[in-house]
Amino acid sequence: MISAILAFSIALAVVVTVTPIVRRFAIDVGAVDAPGERRVNARVIPRLGGIALVVAFFAPLLALFGIETEVARQFFAEPLRIVGLTAGGLVVASLGVFDDVRGVRAVHKLWIQIAAAALAFLCGYRIEAIALPFMGHLDMGIFAFPVTALWIVAIVNAINLIDGLDGLAGGVTFFACVTNFVVGAINGDPLVMLLSASLGGAVLGFLLYNFNPASIFMGDSGSMFLGFVLATTGILGSSVKSSTTVAILVPLVALGLPIMDTLFAMVRRFLERRPIFSPDRGHIHHQLLGMGINHRRAVLILYGLSILFTAGAILVSMGRNWQVGGALVVLSVAVIGVVRALGNFQTAMRRWRRGERMRPAVVERLRERVPTAIHKLAAAAEIAELKQLLVDFAETVDLAAVRLAGPEQDPLPAFVWRRGGERSSPYSGEHIVSAEYPLPALGEHAILRFEWVTDQGDVSPEADILFQLIADACDARIAKPLRAKERISAGHLRPI
C-alpha cells in the first residue's frame, strides 16, 4: 500500500511539473487543435499532453530500480511483462505523437495497434481463458491471441473515441484505475495496485490542466497510451488465481462507458453505410451538448455514469454480488440509451418547429442525382448554363450553399449561391460542413465549394468522392473553351 501511495504521489508531481513544458513544446511544433466542425473548443489549444502522461506514468516505475521492496522484487521477477508494458505503451504513444503532429491514416493506426497488442501477448498479457457467471471457465485455445488483440485494440480506440470533451477521457480513465486498484487490493496483487496508482496519479494531475476550460489536450498520444495501459492492467487485475484466466466481466464493466459509446458508434456508422473509423458528432458527449447541457455539466454527468460502472465492476469482482453489479450496468446502459434518444428527439423537434421534413442523408441524395448532373454539366452550352445547372443540382440534393471562385485576376465576380438567397445559412442551428475542390482549368487558386447540413458534422468519404465527381465535371467543361481560343474570342464561351 505504501508503494502504491508513493507511486501515486510521484506520478502526480511529475505530470504537474512536466505538462507546462509539453504545452510550450506543442505550440512550438504546431501540434494544436483549431476550432472546427467536430471540435468543441472555441480557441486554439495545444495537444501532445500524452507525452506528460507517459513520463509521469513511468517515473514511479523507474524509481523501483533504486529501492528494495516486495513490490520491486515482484515487478522485476517478470521482465517480459516489463518489456510488454513499456515497449507496447511507447509504441502506441509514439504512434499518437506522430498522429498529433503529422496525421496517420486510420488503417495504418490499426495495424500498429495490432502490432503493439501482439507484443503484449508475447510478453505474457494473455486472455487464455475467460471466467463467466454460471458458465465457469471458457478456454480460448487457438483464439487466445485474437481475443487478446481484440481486447487491447478495442480499449485503445474506445478511450480515443471518448476523448471529445475537456477532461472526459482522463476522468473515465481515473475511475477505471480506481476499479483496478480496488480489485488488485481484493486479490492481494500489489503489482496491479502499483500500476493503477501510477496511472491514476498521472491522470489526476493532468486533469488540473485538461479539465474545462482546458489549456492542453492529451491528443491521440495520451488517449491511446491510456487505453493500452488500461487494457493490459485490466488483464492482470481481473486474473482468477492465475494469469491465464480472466474474469472478463470486471474490466468490461469498469470501462463500460467508452465501450458502450464505441459500440453505439460502430452500429450507427454501419447502418449509415459509412466507414467504421469515420469521425462524426454522434457520440454521447455530443448528444449531451446537443441537448443544451453546457460543457462542464456534460463531463460531470458522464463522470457520474463512470462511477456507476466502477461500483458495478467492484461488486462483480466480489463474485457473490455480481447480480447487483449487473443491475448497475443495466441501469448505466439504460441511461446512455435515454441520453442518445433524447438527443435525437430534440434534433427532430427543432426541425419540426421550422416546418421541415426529416431530410434523408446527403449521401443518399447524391447517389441519386450525381450521375444525371454529370451528364448535364458536360453538355452545358455556355458558362451561364453551367452555373444554373450547379444551382439546380444544389437544390435537388438540398445543399446550403455553393461557391465557385476563379483566380484573383479574373475580371468576373465569384459565383455564390445560398439557399433562399439569404446572407446567412437558414440552418444555423445545425452542423454545416463544407468541402472544397480545385478547378485547374480556372487557375491555381480556383475552387468549387459545397456546403450542406449533416447531423454528424463531418464529410464522409463517400460524399467526398461524389462531390469530387461534380467538381471534375465542371472543370472538364470549363477547360473546353480554353482549348478553343477562337470561340472564347468570339464571346460564345469564356472561362469564369
C-alpha positions in Angstrom: 0.0 0.0 0.0 2.8 2.4 0.9 4.4 1.7 -2.5 1.1 2.5 -4.3 0.8 5.8 -2.4 4.3 6.8 -3.3 3.7 5.9 -6.9 0.5 7.9 -7.0 2.3 10.9 -5.4 5.3 10.8 -7.7 3.2 10.4 -10.9 1.0 13.4 -9.8 4.0 15.6 -9.0 5.8 14.7 -12.3 2.8 15.4 -14.5 2.1 18.7 -12.8 5.7 19.7 -13.5 6.1 18.4 -17.0 2.8 19.4 -18.5 3.5 23.1 -18.9 6.8 22.2 -20.6 5.0 19.9 -23.0 2.4 22.6 -23.7 5.0 25.1 -24.8 6.7 22.4 -27.0 3.3 21.5 -28.7 2.8 25.2 -29.6 6.4 25.4 -31.0 5.9 22.4 -33.3 2.4 23.4 -34.3 0.6 20.5 -32.6 -2.6 22.4 -31.8 -6.3 21.9 -32.2 -8.0 24.8 -34.0 -11.8 25.3 -33.7 -13.8 23.4 -36.3 -17.0 21.5 -37.1 -16.1 18.5 -34.9 -14.3 20.5 -32.2 -15.9 21.8 -29.1 -13.1 24.2 -28.3 -13.6 27.8 -29.3 -9.9 28.7 -29.4 -6.6 27.1 -30.4 -5.4 24.6 -27.8 -2.1 22.7 -27.9 -2.2 18.9 -27.7 0.6 16.3 -27.1 -0.4 16.2 -23.4 0.1 12.4 -23.7 3.9 13.0 -23.5 3.5 14.3 -20.0 1.2 11.3 -19.1 3.8 8.8 -20.4 6.6 10.4 -18.5 4.6 10.6 -15.3 3.4 7.0 -15.5 6.8 5.5 -15.9 8.6 7.8 -13.4 7.4 5.8 -10.3 8.3 2.5 -12.1 11.8 3.8 -12.8 12.1 4.6 -9.1 11.7 0.9 -8.3 15.2 0.3 -9.7 16.7 2.1 -6.7 14.7 0.6 -3.8 14.4 -2.9 -2.3 10.7 -3.7 -1.6 8.5 -6.6 -2.1 6.7 -4.8 -5.0 10.0 -4.1 -6.7 11.0 -7.7 -6.4 7.7 -8.8 -7.8 7.9 -6.2 -10.6 11.4 -7.4 -11.7 10.6 -11.1 -11.3 8.8 -11.0 -14.7 11.0 -9.0 -17.0 8.9 -9.9 -20.1 5.9 -8.2 -18.7 8.0 -5.1 -18.1 9.1 -5.2 -21.7 5.5 -5.7 -22.9 4.1 -2.8 -20.8 7.0 -0.4 -21.6 7.6 -1.3 -25.3 3.9 -1.6 -26.1 3.0 1.6 -24.3 5.8 3.5 -26.1 4.7 2.1 -29.5 1.1 3.4 -29.2 2.3 6.6 -27.6 4.7 7.3 -30.4 2.0 6.5 -32.9 -0.2 9.0 -31.2 2.5 11.7 -31.2 3.1 11.2 -34.9 -0.7 11.4 -35.5 -1.0 14.6 -33.4 1.8 16.3 -35.4 1.5 14.9 -38.9 -1.6 12.7 -39.1 -1.8 9.0 -39.7 -4.4 7.1 -41.7 -6.9 5.0 -39.7 -5.8 1.7 -41.3 -2.2 2.3 -40.5 -3.0 3.2 -36.9 -5.0 -0.1 -36.7 -2.1 -2.2 -37.9 0.4 -0.5 -35.5 -2.1 -1.0 -32.6 -2.3 -4.7 -33.5 1.5 -4.9 -33.5 1.6 -3.4 -30.0 -1.1 -5.9 -28.9 0.9 -8.8 -30.4 4.0 -7.6 -28.4 2.0 -7.5 -25.2 0.6 -11.0 -25.9 4.1 -12.4 -26.5 5.2 -10.8 -23.2 2.5 -12.5 -21.1 -0.5 -10.3 -21.3 -2.9 -13.0 -22.4 -6.5 -14.0 -22.2 -6.3 -17.7 -22.5 -9.5 -18.5 -20.6 -12.5 -16.4 -19.5 -14.4 -16.8 -16.3 -18.1 -16.1 -16.7 -21.0 -16.4 -14.2 -22.8 -19.8 -14.3 -20.6 -20.9 -17.2 -17.2 -21.5 -15.4 -14.0 -21.1 -17.4 -14.2 -20.8 -21.1 -10.9 -21.9 -22.7 -9.8 -19.7 -25.6 -7.4 -22.2 -27.1 -6.2 -21.1 -30.5 -8.3 -17.9 -30.2 -6.2 -16.6 -27.3 -4.3 -14.2 -29.4 -7.2 -12.9 -31.5 -9.2 -12.3 -28.3 -6.3 -10.6 -26.5 -5.5 -8.4 -29.5 -9.2 -7.5 -29.9 -9.4 -6.5 -26.3 -6.3 -4.3 -26.4 -7.1 -2.7 -29.7 -10.8 -2.1 -28.7 -9.9 -0.4 -25.4 -7.2 1.7 -27.1 -9.8 3.0 -29.6 -12.6 3.3 -27.0 -10.6 5.7 -24.9 -9.5 7.5 -28.1 -13.2 7.9 -29.2 -14.4 9.1 -25.8 -11.8 11.9 -25.8 -14.2 14.5 -27.1 -14.6 16.9 -24.1 -12.2 18.6 -21.8 -11.3 16.1 -19.1 -13.6 13.4 -20.2 -11.1 10.7 -21.2 -8.9 11.5 -18.2 -11.8 11.2 -15.8 -13.1 7.9 -17.3 -9.5 6.6 -17.1 -9.2 7.7 -13.4 -12.3 5.8 -12.4 -11.1 2.7 -14.3 -7.9 3.0 -12.3 -9.9 3.1 -9.1 -11.6 -0.2 -10.1 -8.3 -1.9 -11.0 -6.7 -0.7 -7.7 -9.6 -2.0 -5.6 -9.7 -5.3 -7.5 -6.0 -5.6 -7.1 -6.3 -5.0 -3.3 -9.1 -7.6 -3.1 -7.0 -10.1 -4.9 -3.8 -9.2 -3.0 -1.9 -8.2 -6.1 0.4 -5.3 -5.2 1.7 -5.0 -8.8 -1.7 -4.2 -10.1 -2.2 -1.7 -7.3 1.1 -0.1 -8.2 0.4 0.3 -11.9 -3.1 1.6 -11.2 -1.9 4.1 -8.7 0.8 5.3 -11.0 -1.6 5.8 -13.9 -4.3 7.3 -11.6 -1.8 9.9 -10.2 -0.7 10.9 -13.7 -4.3 11.3 -14.9 -5.4 13.2 -11.9 -2.5 15.7 -12.1 -3.1 16.1 -15.8 -6.8 17.0 -15.2 -5.6 20.2 -13.5 -4.7 21.4 -17.0 -7.2 19.4 -19.0 -10.5 19.9 -17.2 -12.8 22.5 -18.7 -11.6 25.0 -19.7 -8.6 23.0 -20.9 -5.3 24.6 -21.5 -3.9 21.5 -23.2 -5.3 18.3 -24.7 -3.9 14.8 -24.3 -4.2 14.1 -28.0 -4.0 10.7 -29.5 -0.6 10.3 -27.8 -2.4 10.3 -24.5 -5.7 8.6 -25.2 -4.1 5.6 -27.0 -1.5 5.2 -24.3 -4.1 5.3 -21.5 -6.2 2.7 -23.4 -3.2 0.4 -23.8 -2.2 0.6 -20.1 -5.9 0.1 -19.0 -6.3 -2.9 -21.3 -3.1 -4.6 -20.1 -3.6 -3.9 -16.4 -7.2 -4.9 -16.7 -6.0 -8.3 -17.8 -3.7 -8.6 -14.8 -6.1 -7.2 -12.3 -9.0 -9.4 -13.3 -7.0 -12.7 -13.3 -8.5 -15.5 -11.5 -5.9 -17.4 -9.4 -3.6 -17.3 -12.4 -2.7 -15.0 -15.3 -4.3 -17.2 -17.9 -7.9 -17.0 -16.7 -9.6 -13.6 -16.8 -12.9 -12.6 -15.2 -13.7 -10.6 -18.3 -16.8 -9.0 -16.8 -14.7 -6.9 -14.4 -12.7 -4.9 -17.0 -15.7 -4.8 -19.3 -17.9 -3.2 -16.7 -15.1 -0.9 -15.4 -14.7 0.5 -18.9 -18.5 0.4 -19.7 -18.9 4.0 -20.8 -16.2 4.1 -23.5 -17.1 0.5 -24.6 -20.8 1.3 -24.9 -20.1 4.6 -26.8 -17.8 2.8 -29.2 -20.4 0.0 -29.8 -23.1 2.6 -30.5 -20.7 4.4 -32.9 -19.9 1.2 -34.8 -23.6 0.3 -35.2 -24.5 3.9 -36.2 -21.9 4.0 -38.9 -22.8 0.5 -40.2 -26.4 1.5 -40.5 -25.5 4.7 -42.3 -23.2 2.7 -44.6 -20.1 4.7 -43.6 -16.6 3.5 -42.7 -16.4 2.3 -39.1 -13.4 4.6 -38.4 -15.0 7.7 -40.0 -15.5 10.6 -37.5 -18.9 12.1 -36.6 -20.7 14.0 -33.9 -22.9 11.2 -32.7 -21.1 10.3 -29.6 -22.8 10.5 -26.2 -20.9 13.7 -25.2 -22.1 15.3 -28.5 -25.6 14.3 -27.7 -25.4 15.9 -24.3 -24.2 19.2 -25.8 -26.9 19.0 -28.4 -29.5 18.8 -25.6 -28.3 22.2 -24.4 -26.2 21.0 -21.5 -23.0 23.0 -21.1 -19.5 21.5 -21.5 -18.7 21.1 -17.8 -22.0 19.7 -16.8 -21.9 17.2 -19.6 -18.5 15.9 -18.4 -19.8 15.7 -14.8 -22.8 13.7 -15.9 -20.5 11.2 -17.7 -18.3 11.1 -14.6 -21.4 10.0 -12.7 -22.0 7.2 -15.2 -18.4 6.2 -14.8 -18.8 6.0 -11.1 -21.8 3.7 -11.6 -19.8 1.4 -13.8 -16.9 1.5 -11.3 -19.2 0.4 -8.5 -20.7 -2.3 -10.7 -17.2 -3.7 -11.6 -16.1 -3.8 -8.0 -19.3 -5.7 -7.0 -18.8 -8.1 -9.9 -15.3 -8.8 -8.8 -16.6 -9.9 -5.4 -18.2 -12.8 -7.0 -21.3 -13.3 -4.9 -22.6 -9.8 -5.6 -22.4 -9.9 -9.4 -26.2 -9.6 -9.7 -26.0 -6.1 -8.1 -23.2 -5.2 -10.4 -25.1 -6.4 -13.3 -28.1 -4.3 -12.3 -25.9 -1.2 -12.1 -24.6 -2.0 -15.6 -28.1 -2.3 -17.0 -29.0 1.0 -15.3 -26.0 2.7 -16.8 -26.6 1.3 -20.3 -30.3 2.5 -20.0 -29.1 6.0 -19.1 -26.8 6.1 -22.1 -29.7 4.9 -24.3 -32.0 7.6 -22.9 -29.4 10.3 -23.4 -28.9 9.3 -27.1 -32.7 9.0 -27.7 -33.3 12.5 -26.2 -30.5 14.0 -28.3 -32.0 12.5 -31.5 -35.5 13.6 -30.4 -34.5 17.2 -29.8 -32.9 17.4 -33.2 -36.1 16.2 -34.8 -38.2 18.7 -32.7 -36.0 21.6 -33.9 -36.7 20.6 -37.5 -40.4 20.1 -36.8 -40.7 23.6 -35.3 -39.2 25.0 -38.5 -41.8 23.0 -40.5 -39.1 20.9 -42.1 -39.4 17.2 -43.1 -36.7 14.9 -42.0 -34.2 15.0 -44.8 -32.6 11.8 -46.0 -28.8 11.5 -45.7 -26.9 13.7 -48.1 -25.1 10.7 -49.5 -28.4 9.1 -50.5 -29.4 12.2 -52.4 -26.0 12.4 -54.0 -26.2 8.8 -55.2 -29.5 9.6 -57.0 -28.5 13.0 -58.5 -24.8 12.9 -59.3 -24.9 10.7 -62.5 -27.6 12.9 -64.1 -25.8 16.1 -63.0 -22.5 15.0 -64.6 -24.2 14.4 -68.0 -25.9 17.8 -67.9 -22.7 19.6 -66.9 -20.8 18.0 -69.7 -23.4 19.2 -72.2 -23.6 22.8 -71.0 -23.6 25.2 -73.9 -22.2 28.2 -72.0 -21.0 29.3 -68.6 -24.3 30.8 -67.6 -26.0 27.4 -68.2 -23.2 25.7 -66.2 -23.9 28.0 -63.2 -27.6 27.3 -63.5 -27.0 23.6 -63.5 -25.0 23.9 -60.4 -27.8 25.7 -58.7 -30.3 23.1 -59.9 -28.0 20.3 -58.5 -27.6 22.1 -55.2 -31.4 22.5 -54.8 -32.2 18.9 -55.6 -29.7 17.5 -53.1 -30.7 20.1 -50.5 -27.3 21.9 -50.2 -27.0 25.0 -48.1 -24.6 26.9 -50.4 -22.3 26.6 -53.5 -19.4 28.8 -54.2 -17.3 29.0 -57.3 -14.3 31.3 -57.2 -11.8 31.9 -60.0 -8.3 33.2 -59.8 -7.9 36.7 -58.3 -7.0 38.3 -61.6 -10.2 37.0 -63.2 -12.5 40.1 -64.0 -15.7 38.1 -63.5 -17.1 38.1 -59.9 -17.2 34.9 -58.0 -20.3 32.8 -58.2 -22.1 32.3 -54.9 -25.4 30.7 -54.3 -27.2 30.2 -51.0 -30.5 28.5 -50.3 -33.2 31.2 -50.2 -30.7 33.9 -51.2 -30.0 34.7 -47.6 -26.7 36.2 -46.4 -26.6 33.6 -43.6 -27.4 30.0 -43.7 -31.0 29.1 -42.8 -29.6 26.0 -41.0 -27.6 27.9 -38.4 -29.0 25.7 -35.6 -27.4 22.6 -37.2 -24.0 21.4 -38.2 -22.9 23.0 -41.5 -20.0 21.3 -43.2 -18.2 22.1 -46.4 -15.8 20.6 -48.9 -13.6 22.4 -51.4 -12.3 21.1 -54.7 -9.7 22.7 -57.1 -10.6 23.7 -60.6 -7.2 23.7 -62.5 -8.9 24.9 -65.7 -9.5 28.3 -64.0 -6.1 28.7 -62.4 -4.1 27.6 -59.4 -6.4 29.2 -56.8 -9.8 28.4 -58.3 -12.1 26.3 -56.2 -15.6 24.9 -56.1 -17.0 24.8 -52.6 -20.1 22.9 -51.4 -21.8 23.5 -48.0 -24.5 21.2 -46.5 -26.2 20.1 -43.3 -25.4 16.8 -41.6 -26.2 15.6 -38.1 -22.7 14.0 -38.0 -20.9 17.3 -38.7 -18.3 15.8 -40.9 -17.5 15.0 -44.6 -17.9 11.2 -45.2 -15.5 9.6 -47.7 -18.4 8.6 -49.9 -19.8 12.2 -50.0 -16.3 13.5 -50.7 -16.0 11.2 -53.8 -19.4 12.2 -55.1 -18.7 15.9 -54.8 -15.4 15.4 -56.4 -17.1 13.9 -59.5 -19.2 17.0 -59.8 -16.1 19.2 -59.5 -14.3 17.2 -62.1 -17.3 17.5 -64.5 -17.3 21.3 -64.0 -13.5 21.5 -64.5 -13.7 19.4 -67.7 -16.4 21.6 -69.2 -14.6 24.9 -68.3 -11.4 23.6 -69.8 -13.0 23.0 -73.3 -13.3 26.7 -74.3 -9.7 27.2 -73.1 -8.6 24.8 -75.8 -10.8 26.6 -78.4 -9.4 30.1 -78.3 -11.3 31.2 -81.3 -14.7 30.5 -79.6 -13.6 32.4 -76.5 -12.6 35.5 -78.5 -16.0 35.3 -80.3 -17.7 35.5 -77.0 -19.6 32.2 -77.2 -17.9 30.7 -74.2 -15.4 32.1 -71.8 -13.9 30.8 -68.5 -15.4 32.0 -65.3 
